[in-house]
Amino acid sequence: MRTLIAHRPSPAMIVACIALLVALGGTSVAAVTALAPNSVGTAQIKSSAVTAAKIRNNNVTGAKIAPGAVTGSDVRNGSLSRDDFASNSLPAGPAGPAGPAGPAGPAGTIGPITVRQAGVVVGGGVAHNSQYSTGSVTVNCNANEKAISAGTGWSDDAADRELWTQRITPIITNNAVTGYRGTGGNDSGNSSTFTLYVLCYVG
């Protein structure tokens, strides 16, 4: 009967076997950890597994947020401004205190102007002797009117007549001009009517 002789494996054989096992093990690990594309779904993600650190900055849009998901408690106090709200979406606040009065604006237009007049006959005396006859007349506006201007005229307006306006004086009532008084002189040798015209308006 032939006797079996036990043979010890050589060191080279041991090293080769270990290398084979490592190679086979690495392939199986890689095969297990590699995931097929589009194979991970909601069910494969553990609760609370996705944190803020896992989300790329500026990568979440409004379409990704469910309606009503963001509440007031999720918004930092004082972080919103008026520009963050739609126009007319915020109720008006209470009225503030009245501010100081602004500067006076330009004067407005006046109402219709009425010409009021009165005249006086002034004798001419001896023509061109430098002895002028004079006459005065007063014109007042109505009680609800003010005077804005005045002028004079003569009924005899020939070129060689010596007729002149001596003065026109405003009549002031309660710090407002309410009429005028006028005086005319005549050295033409002929009587002539001196007329005072006053422009009145409702003020």
MOLINKA-V184912 format. One record per helix or strand of 2 or more residues. SS is the DSSP state (h for helix, s for strand). FROM is the first residue (numbers start at 1). TO is the last residue. If there is no record, write none. Layout:
BEGIN
ss & from & to
SS & FROM & TO
SS & FROM & TO
END
This chain:
BEGIN
ss & from & to
h & 11 & 33
h & 42 & 44
h & 52 & 54
h & 62 & 64
h & 72 & 74
h & 82 & 84
s & 113 & 122
s & 133 & 140
s & 145 & 154
s & 163 & 173
s & 176 & 186
s & 192 & 202
END
